[in-house]
C-alpha cells in the first residue's frame, strides 16, 4: 500500500515546491503543512527536526530532511529519476546545478549585512544567474525541450517548481531572455495533476 | 569493459576528494588532473566546463559536473549507494547535510569582505558546525559506527574524504568533541585501496 506522506515547509514555494509538484504528479496521499517563515510555530518545531532545516517529509512516522534527497526518492517512485545510472547522473547534475544557483540567490536574499548584500547583487544577477540560465537554455534546446533526454524528469520539476520564489525575491523576470526555459516551465506546470495542485495551492502575501 | 575516468579538480581535497576516494576504492582506471586554485590553467579551462565549476569527471570523452552527482554515480558502480530506494534516501540525506555544511564553511572562507567574513565566523564555528557535527555523531552512534545502516556507504566517504580541507581552512580540529566521527574517518581512511591512495596523493603547500 502506498504510504501517507506529510510535508512540513514554509508557506511559499522555494525548496519545498519540487516535493509538492512530485507528490501532486504521483497522485500521492499527502498533507501539506505550512509554516510562517518568521513565526513561532517554526521556531518551536526547529529543534525537533533532524538538521534544523525544512522541508521535512514524514513517511511511515519517520522524518526525512533535505529537499533534493526527498525529491529524488519521490521521483524514483513516479518514474522520473532516470532509466539507468547514466541517465540518473545527468538528472542529478542538473538538480545540483539548480540547487547551487538557488542557494546563491538565497544567500544573497537573506544576507543580513547591507554592504555585503549590495556587493553580491551585481555579480549574482548580472553574471552568475545569466551564465547558469544560458547553459540550461542550451541544454534544453539540445534535448528536445526538456533538461535530460527529451522527456519529463526530476530535473525539469526541480528547476521549474521553485522559480516563482526566486523571481519574487530578485524582483527580476529571470527567464525573460530564455524562451526555451519559459516553454519548459509551462510544460511542467501544465501536467494535469500539477496544474490542478497549482490552481488550489495557498498563496501568501508576497505571492510566492 | 570498465571505462577510463579522468578527474579534473584543484590540487587539494575538498569537493574533489570523495570522487578520488571512490575511484581508488573501486580500483578504477583513472587519471587525477590537478589545477592550482589561482592559476592560469584553471582560468583557461573554466569556460570550457559545463557550469564553470570543478570537479569534472570525464567518462568516454564526455564531461560530467557536480561533486555529489558524480560521487553518487560512482558509488552505484561500487555497491556503496544503497540497497533500495529507502536506504538510498538515507544516504542522500547525509550527503546533502554534509554538502550544506561544507558549503557554509566555503562561503565563509572565500568571503571577500572582511566585515562580512568576521560576522559569519562565530555563528559558523560556534553554532552551525557543532550543531551539525553533534547530529552526525548521534547518527553514527545509532547506526553501528557508520552513517547509514551499519556499513560503509557513499555517506561515510562523502563526509570523511574532504574533512582535512575544512580543518585546514578553519584552523580548528573540527572533530575534537566527536570521538565516534573520528573513528568513522579512520575506518574510511583505512580501507586498503583508500589508504594506498592517501599514501601516494600529492600534497600542496597548505597540506590540505
Interface residues (C-beta under 8 A of the other chain):
Chain A: X50 X51 X52 X53 X64 X65 X66 X67 X68 X69 X70 X72 X73 X76 X77 X85 X86 X88 X89 X90 X92 X93 X95 X96 X97 X100 X103 X107 X111 X112 X113 X115 X116 X119 X131 X132 X135
Chain B: X50 X51 X52 X53 X64 X65 X66 X67 X68 X69 X70 X72 X73 X76 X77 X85 X86 X88 X89 X90 X92 X93 X95 X96 X97 X100 X103 X107 X111 X112 X113 X115 X116 X119 X131 X132 X135
